[in-house]
Amino acid sequence: MNYYTAIKKATRDSLPIKYYHGSMRYLKPGTILKPRDDYENDWQDTDFYGPLNYYKPDNMLSHKESVFMVTNEDDVDLSGGGTEWLFTVQPLGKVQRHDLNWGSEISMLMSDDPDNISAIKQAAMNYWHGVPHHNESVWEYLTTSAEILSVERY
């Protein structure tokens, strides 16, 4: 690796990650986001939530105990976030990265053949282990809480 390539890689790898969280209601900077009490009620009837929850490794954060973030503000809507307000946030706990498209894959597998357990399990494990989906990736980030740094209209 030459000097210029090494400097470019070091600079790229050391840039801070900017996290976003979408909301339907305004919250002021400094507010600490916590997991929603009603998360499971809102998502439990989707065809991907059950398999993702069932195959979640013990060392991973559960969805119902997480604050969701993205690093591309255009992904807020794709990830199911609110689209009235865009918060730039700072995670206050460990951060885990998952490709949302594995959830879509699980939905497709469930509608095609819900008894295809091995493929459904593999898609869930790919989600939990941060494997990029083979078509494209939409990354979501889970943490236990996050502080709102700034707020703007979405």
N, C-alpha and C positions, 0 to 999 in steps of 0.2 A: 504494500500500500504506500503510495507516495504521500508527501507532506500535505498537499492540497486536499487529497481524498480523506486523509486522517483528520484534518481540521474541519472539513465539511461534516464528516460523520460525528465528530465530537460535539460540534455545535448543534446539529440536528437532534442528537440523543439527549442533550442537556436542556433543551427548550422545555419550559413548564407546559403542562397540559392544561388546556382551558376546558372546564366542564360546564355544561348547561343543563338546566332543568326547566321544563315547561309547566305552567300553571294556569288555571282558569281564574284565579283570584290574585290580587296584588298582595305581596308581602314585602315589608321594608328590608333594606340591607341590614345585616346583622342578625336576622332571624335564623334560627337553627331549624332546619328541616329534619323531621323524624318520619319513620315509616307510617303510612296511613292505617288507621284502625280498620277501615272497610275494604282494604285491598282484595282480600280473598273473596268477599262477596261479589265484587265487581268482575273478577276474572275466573272464578271457579267453574263456570259453565262453558268456557271455551274448550275446544277439543285438544289444545296443546298444554293447558295448565296442569291437568292431572298427571300426564306422563312426565312432564318436567319436574313436578313436585315429587313424584314417586321415585324417580331415578336420581334425585339430587344427592350428591356425595355429602357426607356429614361435615366436611370441612368447608363447604360452600355456604354463602349467605342465602337464606330463603327469600323468596320474593316478598312475602308478607312482612318480613323484618328488614326491608331494604328501602333506601331512597334510590331512585333511578336517575341516571345522568347519561348524557351523550357528549361527544366532543365535536360534533358537527351540528350547528344550530338547525340545519335543514332536516336533521333526523328526529327532532323533537316530535313532530306529528307522526312520523313513521313508527316511532316507539311507543305511541299511545299517550304521550304527554299532553298537557293542556296547551292551548294555542292562543291564549290571550296575553300572557306575560312570559317573558324569557328571563330567567335568572342565571347569572353567572355565579357558580358556586364553588366552594372549596370543600372537598370531602374531609370529614373528621374521623374517619375510620379506614380500615383496609378497603381497597378497591379491587373489584373483580370485573373482568371484561368478558362479555358473551355476545355471540353473533345471533341477533334476532331471527335471521333467516332459518335457523334450525327449528325455531318454533313454527314457522310456516311449513317447513318440511314435515314436521310432526302432524300438522293439520292435514296436509295432503295425504300422508300415509294413513292417518285415521279414517279419512273419507274413502280411500281406495281399498284398504284391507285392515280393519282394526285388530285383526288377529296376527298381523305381521310384527310380533313382539320384538324380534331381534333387530329389525330395521328401526322401529320406534325407539327402542332402548339406545341404539347406536346414535341416532340423531340427538336424543336427550344428552347423552354423554359428550357428544361433540359440542353441544351448547355449553354445558358446564365446564368443559375443559378449554374453552376459548378457541376451538378449531374454526378457522374461516370456512364459511359455506362455499361449496364448489361453484355456485353461480355468481354470487356477489355477497358482500358483507354489509350489514347494518349493525354497528356495535352499540351495545348498551353497557353501562357501567353501574354496578351495584355497590353501595356503601351503607354503613349503619346510620350515618347522619351527615349533614352537610350545612355549611354556613352560606347564606346568601351574601355575595359580595357586591353585586349590582343588579339593577332591574331595568328592563326596557319592554316596550310593547312588542309583541311578536309579529 
